[in-house]
Amino acid sequence: MAVLAAPVKRRRRAVRRVPPTLLLFVLVPVAVEGFWVFWPALQGFYLSLTNWDGVSAPTFVGLDNYAEMLSDDIFGTAALDTVIWIVLFGGLSAAGGLGLAMLLNRERKGVGFYRAALFTPVVFSLVATALIWQAIYQPDGVFNNVLGAIGLDSWKHSWLADPDTALYAVLVPALWRQLGYVMVLYLAGLKGIDPALYEAAKLDGATGWQQFRHVTWPQLRSVNSVVLSVIIIDSLRSFDVVWSMTKGGPYHSSELLSTYMYSTAFQSLRLGYASALAVVIFVLAFGVIVTYLVRAFREDQ
Amino acid sequence: MTTAEGLSRRHFLRNAGIVGLGALGSSSFLAACATSASNGPVKQAAGAVTVQSNLSSPQAKVAIEALAKAFGDKGGATATVNTVASETFRTQLPSYLTSANPPDSFTWYPGSLLSGYAKKGLLLDVGDVWQTMGNYTPAMRSLSGDGAGHQVFVPTSYYFWGFFYRKSNFAKWGVTPPSTWTEFLALCETLKGKGISPIGLGAGGGTQWTASAWFDYLNIRINGAQFHRDLLAGRGRFDDPKVKKIFDPWRQALPYTDPNGTALAFQDATTVLLQGKTGMVLTGTFFADAAPKDALDDLDFFQFPILDPSVPVAEEGPTDGFFASARSPHVAEVKEWFKYVATAEAQELYIKNSSGTVLPANPSAKNNGTPLVVKGKKMLDEAKELTQFFNRDSSDALQPTADAALIRFIQKPNELDSILSDWQTAAAKVWQGQS
C-alpha cells in the first residue's frame, strides 16, 4: 500500500506546486493573446451582426449582413475571383516552384546565380513590386512596347483597365514574387533526399519520370505539406498587390474577398457588413487550413 | 451621451475588433491598419494648434507649412502641421474625430460628410469666427453651415473645372474653343481627322473619380443643379429616366475619348495632353500640380459646353478649408488660427506658395492674377449656381459606386440599363448604412 500511495502523493504535491514563474509564462501570453487576438475577434464577430458607419453607435441587425451576402453580386464576384486566385496562384506557384527547383537542383557552374536571381523578388515589398508592374502594364509601357516590337500589335492592351484581363494581369506580379520562395522550399526538400535512392532506382533501370514519380515525389511529402499551407494562407491574404494595382476594379472585376472587405469598411464605411465579410474570410481560411493540416498530420502518423 | 473617454475606448475596441478579424483573414489588412495606428491622434504641443492636413502634394504641403509659420510669427498662438497621405487621412477621419485627444483642426471641404459629422456633434461651432470674417459671400456662408444654424467650417480657397487645352496646340491645329455641344462635337471630329485623340481622360490607376466630372457636368447642364444635388443626397434614383438621358450626349462623345483614358491616372493624362497626343481634358485646376511650370503659361480652358440654354448655368466650384474637432482642448487658439486663415493676407500667402491656380475664398484677397485664373474666377462669378463635386455633394462612401458605374459605361456603353440599376442598388446600400 505504502508503495502504491507514495507516487500518488508525490504526484498530487507536484500538481499543487506549479512554480509561479511557470504560471506567469502561461498566463501572461494567454492574457496578451486574449486581449490582442481573441477579444478583438469576438468584437469583430459582434460587429458583423450590426449596422455601423464607424461614427454613430452600431445598431443590432442580427444575421442581416450574412443574408445580404447571398444576394450580393459583388460578393459573388469576389468569392469566385478568390477561388480562381487560389487555384491559379497556388497551382502555378507550386508547379513552377517545383519545376525551377528540379532545374536548379544539380550543382552546375553558375547555378547559384540563377537561384539568387529567382529568389530576389521575394525581398521586395509587394506594394513596391505592384507599382513597378503597374508602369510595365501602362498603355505605353514596356509590355505593350515589347509586343509591338515583335509584331504582335493586335495583342496590345490596357491590361489593368480591361475587366477581362485585370485579375490575371495582377496575378502575374504575385506569381513572379512567389515562385522564388516556393522554389527555395523545394530546393531544401530536394537536397534532403538521399542520393543512394536515385542510384538504386537507376540500377533498376528507372526512367527519369519513374525516378520522379517513385523517388522524388514521395520524398517531398513533408515539404509539400509546408508549401500547400503557405500557398493557401498567402492566397487568402492576398490584398496588397491587388489593392495597389487595381483596387479591385475596373467595376469589381479583380475584386478578391479581402479587397471587397477593405473597400466596404473604409470606403463605403459599412463596417458591419465588412466585419461579416471578415468573418467569412476567417472561416474559409481556418476551415481550409484546419481540414488540411489535420489530414496531413494523420497521414504522417 | 457617454463621456469622451468612454466613447473613445469603445471605438478603439471596435476598431481593434475589425483589425483582429482582418488579421486572421489577411495579414496585409493588418498591415494596412498598422499604418493607421502610427498616424493616430498626434501629441499635443503645449498651446500649439495641431493642423491635421491631407495636402500632401509637394507644393500644397510647402504652402500650408508656410501659412502655419506665418501664423506663429505673429505672436500669440502657434500651429503645427501634421501632413498625412490623403487616403489615410480620409479613412482615419472618423477615428480622429471620435478620439479623446484629437488633433485640433483639419483640412477638409464642405458637403454631406461635413454636415454628417456636425449633426453628430463632432465639430466645433465657429460662429464667432464667422462674425470677424467680414464680406464673405452668402454662398460661402451657407456652404459652411451645418444646416441647423451653426457655422462649422472656414473656407480658404476654391477652384474651377473646365476643358483644359494647350493654346499653342489649338493654334497649330487651327481650332477654337466651342461654346455649344454641337460645336464641341465638331471640334472633336476635326481633331480626330488630324489623328489626335480629341478628349483625354485620366480615369485609371487610382483616379477613377475624375470620370465623375463628366457625370456632374452633364447632369447640371441637362437636369440642373438642384436635381443633381438631390440625386447625390439620396433623394433621387440613379435609374431615373432623367438620369439615363444625360448619357445620350456622353455616348456621342465616347468615340472621341482616348481609349487609354481608363488606364491612365490623371497625372499621366496631363502628360499626354501636354505632349499634344490628346486635344483637351475635362479637369480641375489641381492637375496643374502635375504640370511643369513652363507649360502653365500655355494652358487655357473653356467652359463645359451648354446643352440646354433653358437650364440655369451651374459650375463646379469645389471649396477647401478647415474645420475643428468639438473635443479640441485648444478652442481659443483654434479660433485664432481660423480667424487668421480667413484673412486676405493669409490666403494670398498660401496662393503665393502653392501652384497658384486656386482662388481665395476671401473676396478681398487677390488671386495670382494670371489670365487663366482670372478667366476661371469670372466663369464661377457668372454662374447662377455652384456645385462642389460628386463626392462632396454626395459622400466619399458613394464615390466608389460612381467609379464602378461610370468606368463601366465608358467601356461598355450598351449596358447602360444594367449599369444604372446596379448603381442604384449599390448607392441604396451606402445610404442605408449611413442612416
Interface residues (C-beta under 8 A of the other chain):
Chain A: W36 V37 W39 P40 A41 L42 Q43 G44 F45 Y46 L47 N51 W52 D53 G54 V55 S56 P58 D73 I74 L126 Q134 Q138 P139 D140 S158 L160 A161 D162 P163 L236 R237 S238 F239 D240 W243 K247 G249 P250 Y251 H252 L257 S258 M261 Y262 S263 A265 F266 Q267 S268 L269 R270 L271 G272 Y273 A274 S275 A278 V279 I281 F282 L284 A285 F286
Chain B: L13 R14 A16 G17 I18 V19 G20 L21 G22 A23 L24 G25 S26 S27 S28 F29 A31 A32 T91 P94 S95 L97 T98 G116 Y117 K120 L122 G204 G205 G206 Q208 P259 N260 T262 A263 L264 D268 D396 A397 Q399 P400 T401 D403 A404 A405 I407 R408 Q411 D422 A426 K429 V430 Q432 G433 Q434
